[in-house]
Amino acid sequence: MFGLLTKYFVLSPQKSSGRTPEWLRWLSLEMLKKENFVEGLPALYRLSGKSIEHLSRACRKYLQKSPTQLINDIRLEYVVNQLQNTDEKVIAICEDAGFDSLSHFYHIFKQAYGMSPAQFRKTCRTEEPGLDFADNLVYDATIPNALPFDLGLATQQG
């Protein structure tokens, strides 16, 4: 879980314009849930409670990416995990991740990884054990200090 959390949010203070708002950090974490990233932008807008324009400005300011880029990055990470760990067909993985267009998926996958999903899978399976091809990808990450809801993890005093 920590690996997923640390791959998607801003850590580098020199890139960010100030401290990332709690609502945006919480929203980014919520978008890591499969039901949300599969739904895509409608889930992002619904969960944010902000106008589309405000959300877009905040994403660009604090995450250095558009809302669409954020969703695609999360979806691609899911796809990479599936390619590395399953024998599922690429088209099924693509659909499962929420991509509506196979050609668009192939385009952004190749742009991000420099090869097709099938080539990526083959490369991952021929790499030395212990090497993770996706480890060379740098995602900015920020973990919220507090969440706007109770996780039920409070400790009992006694």
Summary of the structure (lengths in Angstrom):
residues: 158
radius of gyration: 16.9
end to end distance: 30.3
largest distance: 58.9
contacts: 395
relative contact order: 0.17
helix: 58%
strand: 0%
